[in-house]
Amino acid sequence: MQRPYTLHSLQKRIKAVFLVLLIVVLSLTVRLFVVQIINGKNLQIRATDQWTRDLALTAPRGKFLDTTGDSLAVSYTTYDVYVRGREVKEPEKVTSLLCELLGLDYDKTFEKVSRKNISEMLIKLQVEGEIAQKIYDAKLDGIFLSENVGRYYVYGNLMTQLLGFSSVDNVGQAGLEAYLDTYLCGVDGFSYVQSDLQGKEIGGTMRYYMPGTAGDDVTLTANSKIQILLERVLQEAYETQKAKAVTGIVMNAKTKEVLAISSKPSFDLNEPPREDLSALFEQSKMKSITDTYEPGSTFKILTVAAALEAGVVDLDDRFYCPGFRVIDGQRIKCWKSIGHGSQNLVEAFANSCNCCFMDLALRLGVDRFYEYMKKFGLGEKTGITLRGESGGILMPKSQVKRVDLARMGFGHAIAVTPLQLLSIVAGITGGGVWKTPTVIEKIVDVHGTTTFTPKVETRRIISQETSKTVNGLLQFAENKTGGLTFVEGYNVGGKTGTAQKYGENGQIAQGKYISSFIGTYPADEPEYLFMILVDEPSAGAYYGSLVAAPYGKSFFSQLFEFYDMPKDDESVVVEETFMPEVTGLALADAMIELRKAGLLYEIDGEGGRILEQLPPAGTRLHKGDTVLLVT
């Protein structure tokens, strides 16, 4: 029997239906909230990824400029070639044309062109514009071009170690290209096209294009013209001296800015030897800041500055050199085995007498010697904005004996980097104020806003009076035969150095030396500092005065000529002379003959008779030049 509905039962049914509907609506609302609000952005990105195909647009890397505004490294447009296999209609024809234009392997290229299960594959990166235009004109179905950026180094092998290079993917791999990569790389752009389910472009739909933002431009303190002069001199020294390597730096003594810096051998930055990783690594090293060496006599600039500043020596103090000193029972030789005899400080510095500088170090004592070495910055990094800098090696003070201190006085038992030593010499000769050396002047973004300037520390290391005295010593050291004769008529100062190298076992490597020279101009108030190190010369001589100093003379001569600098003294004339025949003579007789010819000499050996001479008899020279006598 059918039971009739009551008002109460109908209300219950309506409530139940309403409750179900409410639950459904709430569920849908929550779901919509989650989809639209919480996951909306992610789903939109995923949907866009499914609906579109994109190609990256690499941002141009920032430029490198020298201090005069000349471009050193620039970016230019190249193109990447991609294939979308689903859209290729004639794979054989497409493959043949690509291989012909791009020099690719046919089988490997055909495999990429024929693949339908991958939406997009790279064919080749950084194709030059001329080739890319030919591909574009061929109207190949399924082949697409995307803008990329190539790197071009305007001067090729100029500043190889300083600038460094980037990879084919525009990532800095060495030098400042790597160190400043975050500034140089910029922000990449992109282009989008709408596609169907299979990845084919839908004709007539919207295209999206977002250009990249170029990286920041880097202005260096280097001067490309001075750099060219330096590289020319270093290459000549490398080849003529048959050296393992040659390193050079030019610095402004007043501002401590690096004007030029390089090492040889090097390579063209546009064609780095990527197939020879050993050569690539070795020739990419910034030896000026990474490699330490025992400086030898160029270190005497520091010793004499400390001794003068501490008041333990005067210019008129006399020193006697018999050719050696005995300290703590050890016989330490002067480079001139027959000795220099009696000499004042000016003469001893010019003669580079080891005995004098052993005496100066011992007069200072360990505590005061280390006080000045720490003030100069020995054993610490200079703080230059370059990667991989070494701080040199300074023996712990507690371990130093008198014999160690004596050797330190003339540049042994201590290790420095070339840049570290030159920055200290810049402080000593540049008024007594040390400043952090710099290679970067500024970094500027595309809007002209400066994004980086180097931090520079300044401290006084000696008095201005001591600085002037040291400059006078350097001037006399390079002009022994008269005023302004090192470079005829120009006030150039300088100091040479010769140091033995050590092997991996810590023992002296027989026959291996580093010859060096530091030059200053003008000597009385230096603006330009020049430094050269010749590592393992093997052309017959190894003394710094014979191997390194001539290239200092060559550099300054070219610098004066290039900038058309007037002479400091027009009346100076350096006379020509000839190398006499002294082979076979007694040493004393040979010395007399050389003095008559107006020549200086270095002696290799402790014998009393000349076995060899360099250069040979009859060679045209200038009075004041240095020759080698082998006894």
C-alpha positions as CSV (number, residue, x, y, z in Angstrom):
1,M,0.0,0.0,0.0
2,Q,1.6,3.4,-1.1
3,R,2.3,5.7,1.7
4,P,1.5,9.4,1.0
5,Y,4.2,12.2,1.4
6,T,4.0,14.4,4.3
7,L,5.2,18.0,4.5
8,H,7.8,16.9,7.0
9,S,9.2,14.1,4.8
10,L,9.4,16.4,1.8
11,Q,11.4,19.0,3.8
12,K,13.9,16.3,4.8
13,R,14.4,15.3,1.2
14,I,14.9,18.9,0.1
15,K,17.4,19.4,2.9
16,A,19.3,16.3,1.8
17,V,19.5,17.3,-1.8
18,F,20.5,20.9,-0.8
19,L,23.2,19.5,1.4
20,V,24.6,17.3,-1.4
21,L,24.5,20.2,-3.8
22,L,26.3,22.4,-1.2
23,I,29.0,19.8,-0.8
24,V,29.5,19.6,-4.5
25,V,29.6,23.4,-4.9
26,L,32.0,23.7,-2.0
27,S,34.2,21.0,-3.4
28,L,34.3,22.6,-6.9
29,T,35.0,26.0,-5.3
30,V,37.9,24.6,-3.3
31,R,39.2,22.8,-6.4
32,L,38.9,26.0,-8.5
33,F,40.7,27.9,-5.7
34,V,43.5,25.4,-5.7
35,V,43.8,25.4,-9.5
36,Q,43.3,29.1,-10.1
37,I,45.0,30.6,-7.1
38,I,47.5,28.2,-5.5
39,N,48.6,26.3,-8.6
40,G,47.6,28.8,-11.2
41,K,51.1,30.1,-12.1
42,N,52.7,26.6,-12.3
43,L,49.9,25.2,-14.4
44,Q,50.0,28.2,-16.7
45,I,53.7,27.7,-17.2
46,R,53.2,24.0,-17.9
47,A,50.4,24.8,-20.3
48,T,52.5,27.4,-22.1
49,D,55.3,24.9,-22.3
50,Q,53.0,22.4,-24.0
51,W,51.4,25.0,-26.4
52,T,54.6,26.7,-27.4
53,R,58.2,26.0,-28.6
54,D,60.9,28.4,-27.5
55,L,64.4,29.4,-28.6
56,A,66.9,31.0,-26.3
57,L,68.4,34.4,-27.3
58,T,71.8,34.7,-25.7
59,A,72.6,38.1,-24.2
60,P,75.7,39.9,-25.6
61,R,78.6,39.8,-23.1
62,G,79.8,43.1,-21.8
63,K,82.8,44.7,-23.6
64,F,86.4,45.0,-22.3
65,L,87.8,48.5,-22.8
66,D,91.2,49.8,-22.1
67,T,91.7,53.0,-20.1
68,T,91.6,55.2,-23.3
69,G,88.2,53.7,-24.3
70,D,89.6,51.3,-27.0
71,S,87.7,48.1,-27.4
72,L,89.7,44.9,-26.4
73,A,86.9,42.3,-26.4
74,V,83.5,42.6,-28.0
75,S,80.4,40.5,-28.8
76,Y,78.9,39.9,-32.2
77,T,75.8,38.1,-33.4
78,T,76.0,34.5,-34.4
79,Y,73.3,31.9,-34.9
80,D,72.4,28.5,-33.5
81,V,70.9,25.9,-35.8
82,Y,68.1,23.7,-34.5
83,V,66.0,21.0,-36.2
84,R,62.4,19.9,-35.4
85,G,62.2,16.4,-36.9
86,R,58.4,16.3,-37.1
87,E,58.4,19.3,-39.5
88,V,61.1,18.0,-41.8
89,K,59.6,16.9,-45.1
90,E,62.8,16.0,-47.1
91,P,65.4,14.7,-44.6
92,E,67.9,13.7,-47.2
93,K,67.9,17.1,-48.9
94,V,68.0,18.9,-45.5
95,T,70.9,16.8,-44.3
96,S,73.0,17.2,-47.4
97,L,72.6,21.0,-47.4
98,L,73.4,21.3,-43.7
99,C,76.5,19.1,-44.0
100,E,77.7,21.1,-47.0
101,L,77.3,24.5,-45.3
102,L,78.3,23.5,-41.8
103,G,80.9,20.8,-42.4
104,L,79.1,18.2,-40.4
105,D,79.1,14.4,-40.5
106,Y,76.2,13.2,-42.7
107,D,75.2,10.1,-40.7
108,K,75.0,11.9,-37.4
109,T,73.2,14.9,-38.9
110,F,70.7,12.6,-40.7
111,E,69.9,10.8,-37.4
112,K,69.0,14.2,-35.8
113,V,67.0,15.4,-38.8
114,S,65.0,12.1,-39.0
115,R,64.1,11.8,-35.3
116,K,60.4,12.4,-34.8
117,N,60.1,11.5,-31.1
118,I,62.1,14.6,-29.9
119,S,60.6,18.0,-30.4
120,E,63.8,19.8,-31.0
121,M,67.6,19.1,-31.4
122,L,70.6,21.3,-31.7
123,I,72.6,21.0,-34.9
124,K,75.4,23.5,-34.4
125,L,76.2,26.5,-32.1
126,Q,77.5,29.9,-33.1
127,V,77.2,29.7,-36.9
128,E,78.6,32.9,-38.6
129,G,76.0,35.3,-40.1
130,E,77.0,34.6,-43.7
131,I,76.4,30.9,-43.4
132,A,73.2,31.4,-41.4
133,Q,71.9,33.6,-44.2
134,K,72.4,30.8,-46.7
135,I,70.5,28.4,-44.4
136,Y,67.7,30.9,-44.0
137,D,67.5,31.5,-47.8
138,A,67.2,27.7,-48.5
139,K,63.7,27.8,-46.6
140,L,64.3,24.3,-45.2
141,D,61.2,22.9,-43.4
142,G,61.9,22.1,-39.8
143,I,65.2,24.1,-39.6
144,F,65.2,27.1,-37.2
145,L,67.8,29.7,-36.4
146,S,68.3,31.3,-33.0
147,E,70.4,34.3,-32.3
148,N,73.5,33.7,-30.2
149,V,76.6,35.7,-29.3
150,G,80.2,35.1,-30.4
151,R,83.3,36.7,-28.7
152,Y,85.9,38.6,-30.6
153,Y,89.2,39.8,-29.2
154,V,90.3,42.8,-31.1
155,Y,94.1,42.4,-30.7
156,G,94.2,38.6,-30.8
157,N,97.0,37.6,-28.4
158,L,97.2,40.9,-26.5
159,M,96.5,40.5,-22.7
160,T,96.0,36.7,-23.2
161,Q,96.3,35.9,-19.4
162,L,94.6,39.1,-18.2
163,L,91.5,39.0,-20.4
164,G,91.1,35.2,-20.6
165,F,88.5,33.6,-22.8
166,S,84.9,32.2,-22.7
167,S,83.4,28.9,-23.9
168,V,81.2,28.3,-26.9
169,D,78.3,28.7,-24.5
170,N,79.5,32.2,-23.5
171,V,80.7,31.2,-20.0
172,G,84.0,32.7,-18.8
173,Q,86.7,30.1,-18.5
174,A,89.9,32.0,-17.7
175,G,91.2,35.4,-16.7
176,L,88.8,38.3,-16.1
177,E,86.3,36.6,-18.4
178,A,85.9,34.0,-15.7
179,Y,86.5,36.2,-12.6
180,L,83.9,38.8,-13.8
181,D,81.5,36.4,-15.5
182,T,78.5,37.5,-13.4
183,Y,79.0,41.1,-14.5
184,L,79.7,40.2,-18.2
185,C,77.1,37.6,-18.9
186,G,73.9,39.7,-19.0
187,V,70.4,38.3,-19.0
188,D,69.3,36.0,-21.9
189,G,66.2,36.7,-23.9
190,F,63.8,34.3,-25.7
191,S,61.4,33.9,-28.6
192,Y,58.2,31.7,-28.5
193,V,55.9,30.3,-31.3
194,Q,52.6,28.4,-30.7
195,S,52.6,24.7,-31.7
196,D,50.2,21.8,-31.9
197,L,50.2,18.6,-29.9
198,Q,53.0,17.2,-32.1
199,G,55.2,20.3,-31.7
200,K,54.5,21.7,-35.2
201,E,54.2,25.5,-35.5
202,I,50.7,26.7,-35.9
203,G,50.6,29.2,-38.7
204,G,49.0,32.6,-38.2
205,T,49.4,32.5,-34.4
206,M,51.1,35.0,-32.2
207,R,54.9,35.1,-31.8
208,Y,56.6,36.3,-28.6
209,Y,60.0,38.0,-28.7
210,M,62.0,39.2,-25.6
211,P,65.5,40.5,-26.3
212,G,68.3,39.8,-23.9
213,T,70.0,42.5,-21.8
214,A,73.7,43.0,-22.5
215,G,76.2,42.4,-19.8
216,D,78.2,45.2,-18.1
217,D,81.2,46.8,-19.8
218,V,84.6,46.5,-18.0
219,T,87.1,49.4,-18.3
220,L,90.6,48.3,-17.4
221,T,93.5,50.4,-16.2
222,A,95.6,48.9,-19.0
223,N,96.7,50.9,-22.0
224,S,96.6,48.9,-25.2
225,K,99.4,51.0,-26.8
226,I,101.8,50.4,-23.8
227,Q,100.6,46.7,-23.8
228,I,101.7,46.3,-27.4
229,L,105.1,47.7,-26.6
230,L,105.4,45.3,-23.6
231,E,104.3,42.3,-25.6
232,R,106.8,43.1,-28.4
233,V,109.7,43.3,-25.9
234,L,108.6,40.1,-24.1
235,Q,108.4,38.1,-27.3
236,E,111.8,39.3,-28.3
237,A,113.3,38.3,-24.9
238,Y,111.5,34.9,-25.1
239,E,112.9,34.0,-28.5
240,T,116.4,35.6,-28.2
241,Q,117.1,34.2,-24.7
242,K,115.6,30.8,-25.5
243,A,113.7,31.1,-22.2
244,K,111.2,28.8,-20.6
245,A,108.9,31.8,-20.0
246,V,109.1,35.6,-19.8
247,T,106.8,37.8,-17.7
248,G,106.5,41.6,-17.7
249,I,104.5,44.3,-16.0
250,V,104.2,48.1,-16.5
251,M,102.7,50.0,-13.6
252,N,102.0,53.7,-12.8
253,A,104.1,54.3,-9.7
254,K,101.8,57.1,-8.5
255,T,98.4,55.5,-8.9
256,K,99.6,51.9,-8.7
257,E,97.4,51.1,-11.8
258,V,98.7,48.2,-14.0
259,L,99.2,49.7,-17.4
260,A,100.3,46.5,-19.1
261,I,100.8,42.9,-18.0
262,S,101.6,39.7,-19.9
263,S,103.6,36.4,-20.1
264,K,105.1,34.6,-23.0
265,P,104.5,32.1,-24.5
266,S,100.8,33.0,-25.1
267,F,98.1,32.4,-27.7
268,D,95.5,34.1,-29.8
269,L,92.4,34.5,-27.7
270,N,90.3,34.0,-30.8
271,E,91.8,30.5,-31.3
272,P,92.7,29.1,-27.9
273,P,94.5,25.7,-28.1
274,R,91.6,23.7,-26.6
275,E,92.9,20.5,-28.0
276,D,96.1,20.8,-25.9
277,L,94.9,21.2,-22.4
278,S,98.4,21.3,-20.9
279,A,99.4,24.2,-23.1
280,L,96.1,26.0,-22.6
281,F,96.4,25.8,-18.8
282,E,100.0,26.8,-18.6
283,Q,99.7,29.7,-21.1
284,S,96.5,31.0,-19.4
285,K,98.2,31.3,-16.0
286,M,98.6,34.8,-14.7
287,K,102.2,34.1,-13.7
288,S,102.6,37.7,-12.3
289,I,100.3,36.8,-9.4
290,T,100.3,33.0,-9.1
291,D,104.0,32.1,-9.4
292,T,106.4,32.9,-6.6
293,Y,110.2,33.1,-7.0
294,E,113.3,34.1,-5.1
295,P,113.9,37.7,-6.3
296,G,117.6,38.1,-5.8
297,S,119.1,41.5,-6.2
298,T,115.9,43.4,-7.1
299,F,114.9,42.7,-3.5
300,K,117.8,44.9,-2.3
301,I,115.5,47.9,-3.1
302,L,113.4,46.8,-0.1
303,T,116.4,46.1,2.2
304,V,118.1,49.5,1.6
305,A,114.7,51.3,2.0
306,A,114.2,49.7,5.4
307,A,117.8,50.3,6.5
308,L,117.6,54.0,5.5
309,E,114.2,54.5,7.1
310,A,115.4,52.8,10.4
311,G,118.5,55.0,10.4
312,V,121.0,52.2,10.6
313,V,122.9,53.4,7.5
314,D,123.9,56.6,5.7
315,L,124.9,57.1,2.1
316,D,128.6,57.7,3.2
317,D,128.9,54.5,5.2
318,R,131.6,52.3,3.8
319,F,131.5,48.5,3.4
320,Y,134.4,46.2,2.6
321,C,133.7,43.3,0.3
322,P,136.4,40.5,0.0
323,G,134.0,38.4,-2.0
324,F,132.3,36.7,0.9
325,R,131.0,36.9,4.5
326,V,131.2,34.1,7.1
327,I,128.1,34.0,9.3
328,D,127.2,31.3,11.8
329,G,130.1,29.4,10.4
330,Q,128.8,29.4,6.9
331,R,130.6,31.1,4.0
332,I,128.2,33.2,1.9
333,K,129.6,34.4,-1.4
334,C,129.1,37.8,-3.1
335,W,128.2,37.4,-6.7
336,K,131.7,38.9,-7.5
337,S,134.0,36.2,-6.1
338,I,137.1,38.5,-6.2
339,G,135.2,41.1,-4.1
340,H,134.3,44.8,-4.6
341,G,136.8,46.1,-2.1
342,S,135.9,49.3,-0.1
343,Q,132.8,51.1,-1.2
344,N,130.2,53.5,0.1
345,L,126.5,52.7,0.1
346,V,125.8,54.4,-3.3
347,E,128.6,52.3,-4.9
348,A,127.6,49.1,-3.1
349,F,124.0,49.5,-4.4
350,A,125.2,50.1,-7.9
351,N,127.6,47.2,-7.6
352,S,124.8,45.1,-6.1
353,C,127.2,43.9,-3.5
354,N,125.8,41.0,-1.5
355,C,128.2,41.6,1.4
356,C,126.8,45.1,1.9
357,F,123.2,43.9,2.0
358,M,124.1,41.1,4.4
359,D,125.5,43.8,6.7
360,L,122.4,45.9,6.3
361,A,120.1,43.1,7.2
362,L,122.1,42.2,10.3
363,R,122.2,45.9,11.4
364,L,118.4,45.9,11.2
365,G,118.1,42.6,13.2
366,V,115.3,40.1,12.9
367,D,112.6,42.1,14.7
368,R,113.1,45.4,12.8
369,F,113.7,43.6,9.5
370,Y,110.4,41.7,9.9
371,E,108.7,44.9,11.0
372,Y,109.4,46.5,7.7
373,M,108.8,43.4,5.6
374,K,105.3,43.2,7.2
375,K,104.7,46.9,6.6
376,F,105.7,46.4,3.0
377,G,103.2,43.5,2.7
378,L,105.6,40.5,2.3
379,G,103.9,37.2,2.8
380,E,100.4,38.7,2.1
381,K,98.3,39.1,-1.1
382,T,98.2,42.5,-2.6
383,G,94.4,42.3,-2.9
384,I,94.3,43.0,-6.7
385,T,91.0,42.0,-8.3
386,L,92.3,38.9,-10.0
387,R,91.8,35.2,-9.3
388,G,94.5,32.9,-7.9
389,E,96.8,35.4,-6.3
390,S,99.6,34.1,-4.1
391,G,100.9,35.9,-1.0
392,G,104.5,34.8,-1.4
393,I,106.6,33.1,1.2
394,L,108.1,34.7,4.3
395,M,109.8,32.4,6.8
396,P,108.3,32.5,10.3
397,K,110.2,35.0,12.4
398,S,110.7,32.5,15.2
399,Q,112.7,30.2,12.9
400,V,115.0,32.9,11.4
401,K,118.7,32.6,12.3
402,R,121.4,35.2,11.5
403,V,122.5,33.3,8.5
404,D,118.9,33.3,7.2
405,L,118.6,37.0,7.9
406,A,121.8,37.7,6.0
407,R,120.5,35.8,2.9
408,M,117.2,37.6,3.0
409,G,119.1,40.9,2.9
410,F,120.1,40.2,-0.7
411,G,116.9,38.6,-1.8
412,H,117.4,34.9,-1.0
413,A,115.5,32.7,1.5
414,I,112.4,34.6,0.6
415,A,109.8,34.3,-2.2
416,V,107.5,36.9,-3.8
417,T,105.2,37.2,-6.8
418,P,106.3,39.6,-9.6
419,L,103.2,41.8,-8.9
420,Q,103.8,41.8,-5.2
421,L,107.4,42.9,-5.5
422,L,106.6,45.6,-8.1
423,S,103.7,47.0,-6.0
424,I,106.1,47.4,-3.1
425,V,108.7,49.0,-5.3
426,A,106.0,51.4,-6.5
427,G,105.2,52.3,-2.9
428,I,108.9,52.9,-2.1
429,T,109.7,54.9,-5.2
430,G,106.3,56.6,-5.4
431,G,106.7,58.9,-2.4
432,G,106.7,56.1,0.2
433,V,102.9,55.3,0.0
434,W,101.7,51.8,-0.8
435,K,98.4,51.3,-2.5
436,T,96.5,48.3,-3.6
437,P,97.4,47.6,-7.3
438,T,94.5,47.7,-9.7
439,V,93.7,46.3,-13.1
440,I,90.0,47.3,-13.2
441,E,89.0,51.0,-13.4
442,K,85.3,50.5,-13.3
443,I,82.4,48.3,-14.4
444,V,79.3,50.0,-16.0
445,D,75.9,48.5,-16.9
446,V,73.8,49.2,-20.1
447,H,72.2,52.2,-18.3
448,G,75.6,53.9,-17.6
449,T,75.4,53.1,-13.9
450,T,78.7,52.1,-12.3
451,T,78.2,48.6,-10.7
452,F,81.8,48.1,-9.5
453,T,85.0,49.9,-8.6
454,P,87.9,48.2,-6.8
455,K,88.6,48.7,-3.1
456,V,91.9,50.4,-2.6
457,E,93.9,50.3,0.6
458,T,96.5,53.0,1.2
459,R,99.3,53.1,3.8
460,R,102.6,54.9,4.3
461,I,105.5,52.5,4.4
462,I,108.5,54.9,4.3
463,S,109.0,58.6,4.5
464,Q,109.1,60.8,1.4
465,E,112.7,61.7,2.2
466,T,113.7,58.0,2.2
467,S,111.8,57.5,-1.0
468,K,113.8,60.3,-2.7
469,T,117.1,58.7,-1.5
470,V,116.2,55.3,-2.9
471,N,115.3,56.9,-6.2
472,G,118.7,58.5,-6.3
473,L,120.3,55.1,-5.7
474,L,118.3,53.6,-8.5
475,Q,119.3,56.4,-10.9
476,F,123.0,56.0,-10.2
477,A,122.8,52.1,-10.4
478,E,121.7,52.3,-14.1
479,N,123.9,55.2,-15.2
480,K,127.3,54.2,-13.8
481,T,129.4,55.6,-16.6
482,G,127.9,59.1,-16.5
483,G,124.6,61.0,-16.3
484,L,121.5,59.6,-18.1
485,T,123.3,57.0,-20.2
486,F,121.1,53.9,-19.7
487,V,118.7,55.3,-22.3
488,E,120.6,58.2,-23.9
489,G,119.5,61.5,-22.4
490,Y,116.6,60.1,-20.3
491,N,116.6,59.9,-16.5
492,V,115.9,56.1,-16.1
493,G,116.7,54.3,-12.9
494,G,116.7,50.6,-12.2
495,K,118.0,47.4,-10.6
496,T,118.8,44.0,-12.0
497,G,118.5,40.7,-10.3
498,T,119.7,37.1,-10.7
499,A,118.4,34.2,-8.6
500,Q,118.8,30.4,-8.8
501,K,115.7,28.3,-9.0
502,Y,114.8,25.4,-6.8
503,G,113.7,21.9,-7.8
504,E,110.7,19.9,-6.5
505,N,113.0,18.4,-3.8
506,G,113.8,21.8,-2.4
507,Q,117.4,21.7,-3.6
508,I,119.0,24.3,-6.0
509,A,118.3,23.4,-9.6
510,Q,121.8,23.6,-11.1
511,G,122.0,25.8,-14.2
512,K,118.5,27.2,-13.8
513,Y,118.0,30.9,-13.1
514,I,115.5,33.7,-13.2
515,S,117.0,37.0,-14.5
516,S,115.1,40.1,-13.8
517,F,115.1,43.9,-14.1
518,I,113.0,46.7,-12.6
519,G,113.2,50.1,-14.2
520,T,111.8,53.5,-13.2
521,Y,111.1,56.7,-15.1
522,P,111.6,59.5,-14.4
523,A,114.1,58.2,-11.8
524,D,113.8,61.2,-9.4
525,E,110.0,61.0,-9.3
526,P,108.8,57.8,-11.1
527,E,105.6,57.6,-13.1
528,Y,106.4,54.5,-15.1
529,L,107.7,51.2,-13.5
530,F,108.8,48.4,-15.8
531,M,109.5,44.8,-14.7
532,I,110.7,41.8,-16.7
533,L,111.5,38.3,-15.5
534,V,113.3,35.8,-17.8
535,D,112.7,32.3,-16.6
536,E,115.5,29.9,-17.4
537,P,117.4,31.7,-20.1
538,S,119.5,29.3,-22.1
539,A,121.2,31.5,-24.8
540,G,124.6,31.6,-22.9
541,A,124.2,34.2,-20.1
542,Y,121.9,34.4,-17.1
543,Y,122.9,37.6,-15.2
544,G,120.1,40.1,-15.0
545,S,122.3,42.8,-16.3
546,L,123.0,40.8,-19.5
547,V,119.7,39.0,-19.9
548,A,116.9,41.3,-18.6
549,A,118.2,44.9,-18.4
550,P,118.7,45.2,-22.2
551,Y,114.9,44.6,-22.7
552,G,114.2,47.3,-20.1
553,K,116.3,49.6,-22.2
554,S,114.4,48.5,-25.3
555,F,111.0,49.1,-23.7
556,F,111.8,52.6,-22.4
557,S,113.4,53.6,-25.7
558,Q,110.2,52.5,-27.6
559,L,108.0,54.2,-25.0
560,F,109.9,57.5,-25.3
561,E,109.7,57.3,-29.1
562,F,106.0,56.3,-29.2
563,Y,104.9,59.2,-27.0
564,D,107.6,61.6,-28.5
565,M,108.9,62.4,-25.0
566,P,111.7,65.1,-25.0
567,K,115.0,64.1,-23.5
568,D,115.8,65.1,-20.0
569,D,119.3,66.2,-21.1
570,E,119.9,66.8,-24.8
571,S,123.6,67.1,-24.3
572,V,124.1,63.5,-23.4
573,V,125.7,61.4,-26.1
574,V,126.6,57.7,-25.5
575,E,129.7,56.8,-27.4
576,E,130.1,53.6,-29.4
577,T,132.8,51.1,-28.6
578,F,133.8,47.5,-29.6
579,M,134.2,44.4,-27.6
580,P,137.9,43.6,-27.3
581,E,139.4,40.1,-27.5
582,V,140.0,39.0,-23.9
583,T,139.6,35.2,-24.2
584,G,142.8,33.6,-22.8
585,L,143.9,36.7,-20.9
586,A,144.4,36.8,-17.1
587,L,141.3,38.2,-15.4
588,A,143.2,41.3,-14.2
589,D,144.4,42.0,-17.8
590,A,140.9,41.4,-19.2
591,M,139.4,43.9,-16.7
592,I,141.9,46.5,-17.8
593,E,141.0,46.0,-21.5
594,L,137.3,46.4,-20.7
595,R,137.8,49.5,-18.7
596,K,139.7,51.0,-21.7
597,A,136.7,50.2,-23.9
598,G,134.3,51.8,-21.4
599,L,132.5,48.5,-20.7
600,L,131.1,47.0,-17.5
601,Y,131.4,43.2,-16.9
602,E,130.0,40.3,-15.0
603,I,132.2,37.4,-14.0
604,D,131.0,33.8,-14.0
605,G,133.4,31.6,-12.2
606,E,136.2,31.9,-9.6
607,G,139.3,31.2,-11.8
608,G,141.9,33.7,-12.9
609,R,141.9,33.3,-16.7
610,I,139.2,34.0,-19.2
611,L,137.8,30.9,-20.9
612,E,134.9,32.5,-22.8
613,Q,133.5,36.0,-23.4
614,L,130.0,37.2,-24.4
615,P,129.6,38.9,-26.9
616,P,132.5,37.9,-29.2
617,A,135.3,40.3,-30.0
618,G,134.5,43.0,-32.5
619,T,130.8,43.3,-31.5
620,R,129.6,47.0,-31.7
621,L,128.5,48.2,-28.3
622,H,127.9,51.4,-26.3
623,K,130.1,52.6,-23.5
624,G,128.5,51.5,-20.2
625,D,127.1,48.2,-21.7
626,T,127.7,45.1,-19.6
627,V,129.5,42.0,-21.0
628,L,130.1,38.5,-19.6
629,L,133.5,36.9,-18.7
630,V,133.6,33.2,-18.0
631,T,136.7,32.2,-16.0
